Amino acid sequence: MVSAGEVLDIAPDVILSHDNTAAIAQIFRQLPHGRVKYPERLAITLDHAAPPPTPKHAQNHAQIRAFVQEQGITHFFEVGRGICHQVLCEEGIVGPGLTVLGADSHTPHAGWLGAFGAGIGRSEVAALWATGELWLRVPETLRVTLTGQLQRGVMSKDFAIHLIGQLTAEGANYMAVEFDGHAIAELSPESRMVLPNMMAEMGAKNAYIAPDDVTWQWLEQQLQRSRPDDWPERLAYFREMALYPDADAAYAEQHTIDLSTIEPTISRPHTVDHTALLSDVRGTPIDVGFIGTCTNGRLEDLAAAASVVRGRHLGKRLIVIPASSQVLQDALAQGYISTLVDAGATIGVPGCGPCMGNHMGVLAPGEVCISSANRNFRGRMGEREAGIYLANPAVVAASAITGYITHPAELEPNTR
């Protein structure tokens, strides 16, 4: 039993890094250890600049591949496999009760499975490679109880933006955000993934949803797909490790939100908590739409976009990048990719794409993007003099059809 404010030495089950691995390795080589203490705990993906857009990025990837081979790291995922947070869930590397520390600010994503996921700095990751341990202060907990049910046309992304707008971008600084309430059971796995992921934008150290029947069903199906040889053992391990809130748990702050009251909500430039109802910014001109990222690049998101554009033609550019190769395969099988391409969308290689401003859709000065990503600060997509609105994927798709911020329900009936 521990209490908020205590400082503990933690030996994480998973240590995450991505294209920043080469930079972390440079720090690691300055330490006297030489070898990674627990190479089986490392998980490395090439996702942020994938495929590499410049010779410098290509060299970075080559250095990472050499480090992986040198250190005997088995959990390594090449260009095209997808975004680290999505891939580690699909591969059964993270799961209920595990501790995941990663050199990426959206590592709280793992909390949708009931894991403790937290982002840390590169120096801390290098120290973890060397020693296997790191100190952490136990965070206070902010509890968000969900009631009701999302209305038609409203997605969990709208709720996440709404919550951040209400509590501000600093509303959960170094706190654990716990989502509970009967409404959780009505949310699909993919809808749940959005919530812990977006809590990084509220300053959270980690976020958490308790595993339930929906979680275990998703895990069983996913493990059968990704680990056909040992999935029963892995699932049993997760069941053994799973943690649940104590009945008398202490909360620093509590909020109850009725999901049926949530409307489609937008983050306006240049902060996530600069929010507005879609109805209040309807008609704002846009130049490009982007659907993807670790927040909203999953099959459910591509399905929502495809349902909006089916039989229509885009009025503006639309870039669609699946979160992983598995999502891409499923979207191909379901026909979503052909529907999007028929409408005029551009499909990118699974990965982070333009989200952090490297390539595959960066903006020009003065351009306005409506995006399903998680951040919209100046320069996030490569150009400071550009504007980024955040919205759910269906709204992004509808806006790319009309050329201005649009609710999908406003589109003329499709007679094709």
C-alpha positions, 0 to 999 in steps of 0.5 A, a space after each residue: 500500500 502506498 500513498 500519494 506523495 510517496 517517492 518509490 523506486 520503480 522497475 517498469 515492465 516496459 520501457 518505450 522509445 521510438 525514433 528518439 532511441 538514437 539520441 537516448 543511446 548517445 546519453 546511455 553510452 556516456 554511462 559506465 554500464 555498457 549493456 542494457 540491463 533488461 533488454 527484454 523490457 525495451 520496446 522500440 518502434 520507428 514511427 515518428 519519421 517513417 519512412 525517413 524523409 531526409 538522409 539525417 532521419 535515415 541515418 538516425 534509423 540506421 543507428 537505432 537498428 545497429 543499437 537494437 542488434 548490439 543490445 539484443 532487443 527483441 521488441 523492435 518494430 520497423 518502419 510501417 508497423 505503426 505508432 508505438 502506443 498502438 503497436 504495443 497494445 496490439 502486440 500484447 507487450 503492455 496490458 493490465 497491471 503493468 508499468 510502462 515508462 516511455 520517452 513519449 508524452 502520450 505513454 499514458 495511452 496504456 492506461 486504457 488497458 488498466 496499465 500505469 503508463 507515464 512519459 519520461 525524459 530521454 535521460 531518465 530512459 537512458 538511466 532505466 536502460 542502465 539500471 532497470 529502476 527509476 524513482 517516481 512520486 506517487 501522483 494524486 488522483 483525479 476521478 472522472 465518473 461518466 454517466 449517460 451515453 454519447 449521442 449519435 454523431 458524438 465521439 469520445 474525442 469530443 468528450 476528451 476535448 470538452 473535459 480539457 476545455 473545462 479543467 484547462 491544459 493544467 487541470 491534472 498536472 502530475 495527477 493520475 486521471 481515473 475514468 469510471 462509471 457505468 457509461 464506460 461499459 458502453 464505450 468501444 475499446 477504440 473509443 476508450 483509447 482516446 481518453 488516457 491518450 488525451 489526458 497528456 494534454 491536461 498535464 496528467 502523469 498517467 490515466 487509467 480505466 479499470 479492465 472489464 469484460 470489454 477489455 478482456 474480450 479485446 485482449 483475448 482476440 488481439 492476443 490470438 491474432 498477434 501471439 497465436 503460440 502463447 496467447 493463453 499464457 499471456 492472457 493469464 498473466 495479465 489477469 494475474 497482474 490486473 489492478 483495480 481501485 480500492 473501495 476506500 480510495 482517496 481522491 484529490 478531485 472528483 467530477 461527474 459528467 453525463 455523456 449525453 450532454 456532450 456535443 461535437 467539440 473543437 479545439 481552436 488554435 493554438 491550445 487544446 483547452 481553447 475549445 468551442 462547440 462545433 456549432 460556434 465555429 461552423 463555417 470556418 474555412 480549412 485547407 486540409 484535413 488530417 485523420 490519424 495519430 495515436 489518438 484517432 488513427 484506428 479502424 473505428 475512426 477510419 470507418 467514421 470517415 469513410 461513412 461520411 465521404 462515401 459517394 462524395 468528392 472532397 473539396 479540400 485535401 484529406 490525409 488519412 494515416 492508419 495508426 498501424 499496419 494492422 489497422 491498415 489491413 483491416 481497413 483494406 478488408 472492410 473497404 474503408 481505404 478504397 472509399 476514402 481513395 475514391 473520394 480523393 483522400 491521400 493514404 499514408 504509411 502507418 505512423 505518426 505522419 505530420 502530427 509532429 511536423 516532420 513530413 507527410 502533410 506539413 502545413 504552409 504558412 497561413 494554412 488551416 488544418 482540421 485534425 484528429 490529432 491531440 495537439 495544436 500548438 504553434 508549429 506542431 505541424 511544422 509551420 508556426 504561421 499555420 492554424 490547427 483545429 482539433 476535432 473527431 474524425 467524422 467532423 474532419 472528413 465532413 469539413 474536407 468535403 465542404 472546405 469549412 468546419 462542418 458537422 457531418 449531419 449538415 451534408 446534403 443527402 447522398 443520392 449516389 
